[in-house]
């Protein structure tokens, strides 16, 4: 799983409980040594690390709302999708 950072200038939604997500990442997440991509893929070069991490971990998906990442759509077997599409098609 790859989680882009959110805008930290906004306070978290008080109605959202982060504990299930934290438990999921702690239980199923893994640390991956992801080498940099050999070529830029995303229009925002800072986002290439998420694609590289997905490739290195054989994740198959990057689930995000980031527009620059979503423009990639697919790269080397990694599909970039919004959360709703991932849930509708995979869960």
N, C-alpha and C positions, 0 to 999 in steps of 0.2 A: 504494500500500500504506500502510496505517495501522497503526502498532504502538503499543498502549498501553504505558505504563511498567509494569515489574514491581516487586514488593516488593523493594527493594534491601537490606532487612535480612537476607534469605536469601542465602547464598552461591550462586553459579551451580553447576549440576550439573556435576561434573568429567568426566562421561562424554559431555557434549554439546559438540560442536565448533561454535562460533559462526561460524567463517569462511565456510561456504557461505551463511549468511543475510546476513552482512555483504557478501559479494561480490554477492549478488542485489540488495540494496538499493542498493549503490554503482553497479551496472550498469544497473538498471532503474528505480530510484527517481527521483522528481523533487520539487522544492520547489514548493509550491502556495500561492498567496495565497488563503486561504479566509476570506471575510467571515463574521462571526458569523451564526448562524441568527436569523431574525426572531422566532421563538418557541421556548421550551424544548421539547425533544423527549424527552430522557432524564430519568429520575428523578434521576440524578446530573448536575447542570448542568456539571460539569467534563468530562463525556464528550461533550457536544454538539459540541465541536471536532472530534472524529473523524468525526462525521456530516457536518459542514460541509466538512471536507477531502475526504471521499469525493465529495460533491456537486460541489465545485469542480473536482475532478480527473476527474470522470465515471468513477470507479472501478467503480461498480456493486456493490461489496461492501466491508464491513468484516468482517474475520476476527478474532475475539476470543474470549476466555473470560470476559470481563467480564460479570457478570450484569445489571448495569443497562443496558448497551448491548444485550445479547441480548433484553431485554424490548421493545426498540424493534421488532425483527423486520424492518421495512421502512419507509423514509421517502423520499419523492420519488425513487423508483427505486433507492435504495440498500438492499440486503439485508444484514442483520447475521446472521452465522452463525458457528458454532464451526468450528475448523480441520478436524476430521474430516468434517463435512458439506461444507465447501468442497472438500476433496480428493476425497471420494467422488463428488461431482456435477460437478466441473469439471476434474479432472486425469486 
